């Protein structure tokens, strides 16, 4: 019997990404809040960038294909500049992520599965038979509106780009103390 934890947030009231720490040492987290409470999942910076890009592509396709009502498409992006809810109690480290558009409910569905051993390289829905799986990965499942997805994308892009500045010569991130630039033959810049 599987003991998989599924954190469900239908009609999430908040879906945000945030960081803790200084640039270069930041930890990234995604938080989902609904009537069921708040769930926090740790993610990598590259996962945040990829999720934001895919959500943006989904929004563009929904608009282009006219899969959503005009009322839903016309809502302004949710602006959420509030900090993450503290204390941060991370449920799991994110592994595989998936998004989908449900035209019946007019909602974006987001699923984030915990990182697991190499055997779980695809998203496993909770409807699948997990009886034979000894330690199945945990799952965060939520639904949000299009304007919440747009707000998530805006905030994610700002947070990802707020890291360390890039070296104008080699493009690598520069710490506050500089860095050994390969284009300067190892001299500090």
PyMOL commands that set and color helices and strands:
alter all, ss='L'
color gray80, all
select helices_A, chain A and resi 45-64+70-74+146-161+182-184
alter helices_A, ss='H'
color red, helices_A
select strands_A, chain A and resi 6-9+14-20+27-34+37-43+90-102+107-114+139-144
alter strands_A, ss='S'
color yellow, strands_A
deselect
rebuild
show_as cartoon
